[in-house]
Amino acid sequence: MNENMQDCVDRCDECREACLSTITHCLEKGGRHAQPAHVRLLADCAEICQTSANFMIRGSEHHAGTCGACADVCDACARSCEEMAEDAEMKRCAEACRACAQSCRQMAGAVA
């Protein structure tokens, strides 16, 4: 695994952890934070980040596809979190999502 790929795996792991902790935060906070579509998007983001990291870790020849999908989902999740960016947890999650999206997009483009 090269340095760029390891960096992408790290960004995916950070984003997954941020999304999972943000789900708990949102459910505890309630209101618009706990809207089903938002919570589902956080869960989707955590899952695709885990999948993308796994594909890269095992050297799958298909990791560009998962990285491309991951970038798209991370961007959507960041936008959703940014709608509530006055909340520090939401801002932190959005930043992790943006960093992951950027890294995954570069990884998808590097091998596509």
Secondary structure, 3 states (H helix, E strand, C coil): CCHHHHHHHHHHHHHHHHHHHHHHHHHHHCHHHHCHHHHHHHHHHHHHHHHHHHHHHCCCCCHHHHHHHHHHHHHHHHHHHHCCCCCHHHHHHHHHHHHHHHHHHHHHHHHC
